[in-house]
Amino acid sequence: MAGKIWIFLWCIKSPVLLVPKATGVVYTNQTCGTACLQEEIEGFAIPISDEYSDIDYELSLDFRIRKLFPDGNPGNIDFRLAEAIQSILDSYNESKWVRIDFEKLSESHEAWLKVKLYSGNDYIPSDLIDGQEAILTWQNSD
């Protein structure tokens, strides 16, 4: 851990994209449902905020993704579940530029989903390029 800054994402309130890059900052999150893996990646974070109030939380991106993973689940993501997540991502302007990397689905699990970023939307940061790999993470259900 020496020389690096560690940021723990265990209690995040909205999904976050983690883009791999040598930054000296390492993000870690508990993932994979009840398996409780401790994934980590060095890079930078892009929060995906859909700006819902506590009253409207059930309309939020965070709620809709987390609802797919009930407490006590093993955290596995199969093709059908990945399609459901992609459909949710596609329904928000803030996440339309995020595409699940179905070729790397076997390396993904709850709260640690391999994705790619694509432009063509006002929300994409200008320094990212089409096809940039990233991790989509959110609060684990365990």
N, C-alpha and C positions, 0 to 999 in steps of 0.2 A: 503493500500500500504506500510505501514511501515515495514522495515526489509527485503523487497524483492526488487530485481532489475527488472524493467519493460522494455521490449524491444518491440517497436512498429514496426510492419512489413508492414505498409500500402503501402510503395513504393518499395517493394522487386522486384528485376529484374529476379529472377528465382524461381522455386518452392522450398519449404523448408519442410523437415520432422520435426515434433515436437514430441519428445518422452517424455511421461509423467514420471517424476521422481522428488523426493524432492531435488531440487537444489538451491532454493532461487531465481531462475530466472524465471520470468513469461513472456511469449510471448503472444502478443495480435495482432489481425488483424481484419480489417473490412471485413465482409463476407456476403454471401447470397444476392448478387446482389443489387437491389434497396431497399431491406429490411434493408440493412446496419447494420447488427448485429455486435456486438463487442465481438468476442469470445476470450477466453484466456485459457492458460494452463501453468502450471509450469512444467519445464523439461529442456531438452536440444535440440538444433537445429542441423539438418544435412542438409546443403544446397545441392540441386541436381543441379550441374553445368554441362551443356552440352557444355559450352565454345564456343558459336557462337559469331561472331563479329556482330556489328550493321548492317553491310551490309548483313549478312546471317541470320538475326534475324528470318525471316519467316520459317526457318528450325528448329528453337529451340523448345525444350520441352515447354518452357513458352508460346511462341506464339501459338503453336498448341492446348494447353489446353485452354488458354484464348479465342481463336477464337470460341470455343464452347459456350461461354457465351457473346452474343452481349450486348452492352450498353442498359440499360433499362429492362433487364431480371429480373425475380423475384428470381433467384438464386436456383431454385429447381433442384435436380438431381434425375432423374428416372432411372430405370434399363437400358434402352437403352443408355442413356447418360453416365452412369457409365461404360458400356461396351466399349463405344467409348474412354473414358478416359483410361481405362485399356489397350486398344489396343495401344494407344499412349505411355503409360508407357512401354509397352513391346517392343516398337520399338527403345528404347535407352538403351545402356549398363548400363548407370548410374542409370536407374530406373527399370530395369528388376526384381529386388528383392523386389519391392513394389507391393502389391496386395490389391486391394480394398476389404474392409470388407463388402460384400454384405448383410450380416446378420444385419449390423448396418447402412444400406443405409438411413433409415428413420431419422437417427441422423446426416446425412451429408447434406451439401448444398454447393453452390459455394464458393470456396476458404477455405473450411473447410471439408475435406473428410476423413472419418475414413478408415484407412488402416492397414495392417499387414505387417511385414517385414520378409523375408525369406532368408536364406543363399544360397550358391551354386553359388555365383557370386563374383568376385574380388572386387566389390565396397562396399560390406557390411562391416561395422565396426566389428571387431572381438569380441567386448564385447556385441553385440546384439545376441539374441537367436531367433530361428524360432518361428514365431507366435507373436512376440513383437508387441503390439498395438502402433499406432502412428496416427498423423494427417498430411495429406498432405495439405499444404496451398500455395497460390499464390496471386498475386495482384487481388483484387476484381474489377469487371467490372463497377459497378454503374456509 
